[in-house]
Protein backbone atom coordinates (compact mmCIF):
# COMPACT_ATOMS: atom_id res chain seq x y z
CA UNK A 1 0.00 0.00 0.00
CA UNK A 2 1.45 3.38 -1.01
CA UNK A 3 1.90 6.31 1.39
CA UNK A 4 -1.06 8.27 -0.07
CA UNK A 5 -3.24 5.16 0.24
CA UNK A 6 -2.18 4.73 3.88
CA UNK A 7 -3.02 8.35 4.58
CA UNK A 8 -6.43 7.93 2.94
CA UNK A 9 -7.14 4.79 4.97
CA UNK A 10 -6.10 6.50 8.21
CA UNK A 11 -8.38 9.44 7.45
CA UNK A 12 -11.24 7.10 6.56
CA UNK A 13 -10.94 5.16 9.83
CA UNK A 14 -10.65 8.37 11.85
CA UNK A 15 -13.93 9.57 10.35
CA UNK A 16 -15.48 6.15 10.88
CA UNK A 17 -14.54 6.15 14.58
CA UNK A 18 -16.18 9.55 15.05
CA UNK A 19 -19.32 8.60 13.15
CA UNK A 20 -19.71 5.30 14.99
CA UNK A 21 -19.27 7.10 18.31
CA UNK A 22 -21.95 9.63 17.37
CA UNK A 23 -24.43 7.10 15.94
CA UNK A 24 -27.61 7.17 18.06
CA UNK A 25 -28.48 3.46 17.75
CA UNK A 26 -27.68 0.03 16.33
CA UNK A 27 -29.32 0.71 12.95
CA UNK A 28 -27.40 3.94 12.41
CA UNK A 29 -24.17 2.28 13.52
CA UNK A 30 -24.52 -0.53 10.97
CA UNK A 31 -25.46 1.88 8.18
CA UNK A 32 -22.27 3.82 8.88
CA UNK A 33 -20.20 0.62 8.71
CA UNK A 34 -21.45 -0.50 5.30
CA UNK A 35 -21.12 2.97 3.79
CA UNK A 36 -17.55 3.28 5.03
CA UNK A 37 -16.79 -0.19 3.68
CA UNK A 38 -17.48 1.10 0.17
CA UNK A 39 -14.89 3.83 0.70
CA UNK A 40 -12.22 1.82 2.49
CA UNK A 41 -12.21 -1.47 0.57
CA UNK A 42 -12.17 -2.33 -3.12
CA UNK A 43 -15.76 -3.58 -3.18
CA UNK A 44 -18.89 -2.94 -5.23
CA UNK A 45 -21.40 -3.73 -2.49
CA UNK A 46 -21.36 -4.29 1.25
CA UNK A 47 -23.70 -5.62 3.91
CA UNK A 48 -23.90 -6.67 7.53
CA UNK A 49 -25.80 -9.58 9.01
CA UNK A 50 -26.17 -9.78 12.78
CA UNK A 51 -26.91 -12.54 15.23
CA UNK A 52 -30.29 -12.11 16.85
CA UNK A 53 -31.13 -13.19 20.39
CA UNK A 54 -32.35 -16.50 18.99
CA UNK A 55 -28.92 -17.11 17.44
CA UNK A 56 -30.29 -16.61 13.95
CA UNK A 57 -28.68 -14.50 11.25
CA UNK A 58 -30.63 -11.39 10.33
CA UNK A 59 -29.92 -8.83 7.62
CA UNK A 60 -29.04 -5.56 9.33
CA UNK A 61 -27.86 -3.29 6.49
CA UNK A 62 -27.08 -3.50 2.79
CA UNK A 63 -25.82 -1.00 0.25
CA UNK A 64 -27.87 -2.56 -2.54
CA UNK A 65 -30.72 -5.04 -3.03
CA UNK A 66 -28.27 -7.49 -4.57
CA UNK A 67 -26.73 -8.04 -1.11
CA UNK A 68 -30.14 -9.07 0.22
CA UNK A 69 -30.33 -11.54 -2.67
CA UNK A 70 -26.92 -12.88 -1.61
CA UNK A 71 -27.90 -13.20 2.05
CA UNK A 72 -31.44 -14.60 1.83
CA UNK A 73 -30.62 -18.08 0.39
CA UNK A 74 -27.87 -18.56 2.97
CA UNK A 75 -30.06 -17.59 5.91
CA UNK A 76 -32.89 -19.83 4.65
CA UNK A 77 -30.64 -22.84 4.01
CA UNK A 78 -28.37 -22.06 6.98
CA UNK A 79 -25.43 -22.70 4.69
CA UNK A 80 -22.93 -20.56 2.84
CA UNK A 81 -19.91 -18.35 3.55
CA UNK A 82 -21.99 -16.00 5.69
CA UNK A 83 -23.14 -18.85 7.96
CA UNK A 84 -19.64 -20.33 8.10
CA UNK A 85 -18.15 -16.97 9.11
CA UNK A 86 -20.81 -16.58 11.79
CA UNK A 87 -20.50 -20.04 13.30
CA UNK A 88 -16.78 -20.65 12.95
CA UNK A 89 -15.69 -17.04 13.41
CA UNK A 90 -13.35 -17.39 10.45
CA UNK A 91 -12.92 -15.07 7.50
CA UNK A 92 -14.19 -16.60 4.26
CA UNK A 93 -12.69 -15.46 0.96
CA UNK A 94 -14.06 -16.53 -2.41
CA UNK A 95 -11.73 -15.18 -5.13
CA UNK A 96 -14.10 -16.22 -7.92
CA UNK A 97 -17.66 -17.49 -7.47
CA UNK A 98 -17.51 -19.22 -10.85
CA UNK A 99 -14.72 -21.48 -9.61
CA UNK A 100 -15.60 -22.07 -5.95
CA UNK A 101 -17.01 -25.54 -5.18
CA UNK A 102 -17.72 -25.23 -1.43
CA UNK A 103 -21.28 -23.98 -1.97
CA UNK A 104 -21.83 -24.73 -5.67
CA UNK A 105 -25.57 -24.00 -5.87
CA UNK A 106 -25.26 -20.73 -3.98
CA UNK A 107 -22.12 -19.71 -5.88
CA UNK A 108 -23.90 -20.23 -9.20
CA UNK A 109 -26.79 -18.00 -8.12
CA UNK A 110 -24.42 -15.30 -6.86
CA UNK A 111 -22.33 -15.39 -10.03
CA UNK A 112 -25.56 -14.92 -11.99
CA UNK A 113 -26.14 -11.74 -9.97
CA UNK A 114 -22.84 -10.41 -11.27
CA UNK A 115 -20.86 -11.06 -8.09
CA UNK A 116 -17.46 -12.65 -8.64
CA UNK A 117 -15.53 -11.95 -5.40
CA UNK A 118 -16.79 -12.45 -1.85
CA UNK A 119 -15.15 -11.57 1.46
CA UNK A 120 -17.04 -12.35 4.68
CA UNK A 121 -15.38 -11.11 7.88
CA UNK A 122 -16.83 -12.02 11.32
CA UNK A 123 -17.72 -9.26 13.74
CA UNK A 124 -16.71 -10.62 17.12
CA UNK A 125 -15.74 -9.38 20.57
CA UNK A 126 -14.01 -11.59 23.11
CA UNK A 127 -13.03 -15.23 22.73
CA UNK A 128 -16.28 -17.05 23.48
CA UNK A 129 -18.52 -18.07 20.54
CA UNK A 130 -21.39 -16.20 22.11
CA UNK A 131 -19.42 -13.02 21.53
CA UNK A 132 -19.89 -13.31 17.78
CA UNK A 133 -21.87 -10.22 16.80
CA UNK A 134 -22.33 -10.77 13.08
CA UNK A 135 -20.57 -10.67 9.72
CA UNK A 136 -19.40 -7.90 7.42
CA UNK A 137 -19.85 -9.00 3.81
CA UNK A 138 -17.93 -7.37 0.96
CA UNK A 139 -18.72 -8.12 -2.69
CA UNK A 140 -17.15 -7.20 -6.01
CA UNK A 141 -18.21 -7.66 -9.60
CA UNK A 142 -14.57 -8.39 -10.50
CA UNK A 143 -12.88 -11.75 -9.92
CA UNK A 144 -9.97 -11.85 -7.44
CA UNK A 145 -10.82 -8.30 -6.43
CA UNK A 146 -9.69 -8.46 -2.82
CA UNK A 147 -5.98 -8.10 -2.14
CA UNK A 148 -4.16 -8.80 1.10
CA UNK A 149 -4.39 -5.06 1.84
CA UNK A 150 -8.16 -5.12 1.28
CA UNK A 151 -8.51 -8.06 3.65
CA UNK A 152 -6.38 -6.32 6.29
CA UNK A 153 -8.50 -3.16 6.02
CA UNK A 154 -11.67 -5.24 6.21
CA UNK A 155 -10.47 -6.78 9.47
CA UNK A 156 -9.74 -3.35 10.94
CA UNK A 157 -13.18 -2.16 9.87
CA UNK A 158 -14.73 -5.29 11.37
CA UNK A 159 -13.03 -4.65 14.71
CA UNK A 160 -14.33 -1.08 14.76
CA UNK A 161 -17.80 -2.33 13.84
CA UNK A 162 -17.79 -5.16 16.41
CA UNK A 163 -17.11 -2.85 19.33
CA UNK A 164 -19.53 -0.20 18.07
CA UNK A 165 -22.38 -2.67 17.52
CA UNK A 166 -21.84 -4.38 20.88
CA UNK A 167 -21.81 -0.97 22.58
CA UNK A 168 -24.91 0.24 20.73
CA UNK A 169 -26.76 -2.98 21.61
CA UNK A 170 -25.78 -2.66 25.27
CA UNK A 171 -26.97 0.94 25.38
CA UNK A 172 -30.25 -0.05 23.70
CA UNK A 173 -30.76 -2.85 26.23
CA UNK A 174 -30.04 -0.50 29.11
CA UNK A 175 -32.47 2.07 27.71
CA UNK A 176 -35.16 -0.60 27.39
CA UNK A 177 -34.54 -1.68 30.99
CA UNK A 178 -34.86 1.90 32.24
CA UNK A 179 -38.04 2.37 30.22
CA UNK A 180 -39.48 -0.89 31.58
CA UNK A 181 -38.78 0.18 35.16
CA UNK A 182 -40.58 3.46 34.54
CA UNK A 183 -43.61 1.66 33.12
CA UNK A 184 -43.75 -0.80 36.01
CA UNK A 185 -43.45 2.07 38.48
CA UNK A 186 -46.38 3.91 36.86
CA UNK A 187 -48.49 0.74 36.84
CA UNK A 188 -47.68 0.09 40.50
CA UNK A 189 -48.78 3.62 41.32
CA UNK A 190 -52.15 3.00 39.65
CA UNK A 191 -52.68 -0.21 41.62
CA UNK A 192 -51.59 1.36 44.90
CA UNK A 193 -54.08 4.19 44.48
CA UNK A 194 -56.94 2.03 43.22
CA UNK A 195 -56.68 -0.82 45.72
CA UNK A 196 -54.98 0.99 48.61
CA UNK A 197 -52.04 -1.43 48.70
CA UNK A 198 -48.34 -0.85 49.31
CA UNK A 199 -45.61 -1.09 46.69
CA UNK A 200 -44.70 -4.70 47.43
CA UNK A 201 -48.31 -5.82 47.02
CA UNK A 202 -48.76 -3.80 43.83
CA UNK A 203 -45.65 -5.38 42.32
CA UNK A 204 -46.84 -8.86 43.36
CA UNK A 205 -50.15 -8.24 41.54
CA UNK A 206 -48.35 -7.23 38.34
CA UNK A 207 -46.01 -10.21 38.58
CA UNK A 208 -48.89 -12.66 39.11
CA UNK A 209 -50.76 -11.34 36.07
CA UNK A 210 -47.56 -11.54 34.06
CA UNK A 211 -47.08 -15.20 34.99
CA UNK A 212 -50.74 -16.19 34.64
CA UNK A 213 -51.07 -14.67 31.16
CA UNK A 214 -47.52 -15.52 30.03
CA UNK A 215 -47.00 -11.84 29.23
CA UNK A 216 -43.87 -9.80 29.86
CA UNK A 217 -44.08 -7.66 32.98
CA UNK A 218 -43.38 -4.58 30.89
CA UNK A 219 -46.34 -5.36 28.60
CA UNK A 220 -48.67 -5.97 31.54
CA UNK A 221 -47.67 -2.59 32.95
CA UNK A 222 -48.15 -0.90 29.58
CA UNK A 223 -51.64 -2.38 29.18
CA UNK A 224 -52.65 -1.25 32.66
CA UNK A 225 -51.41 2.28 31.94
CA UNK A 226 -53.17 2.42 28.57
CA UNK A 227 -56.50 0.82 29.53
CA UNK A 228 -56.56 1.07 33.33
CA UNK A 229 -57.35 -2.67 33.22
CA UNK A 230 -55.22 -5.73 33.86
CA UNK A 231 -55.06 -8.47 31.18
CA UNK A 232 -57.47 -11.37 31.56
Buried (B, 14 or more C-beta within 10 A) or exposed (E): EEEEEEEBBEEBBEBBBEBBEEBEEBEBBBBBBBBBBBBBBBBBBBBBBBBEEEEEBBBBBBBBEBBEBBBEBBBEEEBBBBBBBBBEBEBBBBBBBEEBEEBEEBBEBBBEBEBBBBBBBBBBBEEEEEBBBBBBBBBBBEBEBBEEBBBEBBBBBBBBBBBBBBBBBEEBEEEEEEEBEEBBEEBBEBBBEEEEBEEEEBBBBBEEBBEEBEBEBBBBBBBBBEEEEBBE
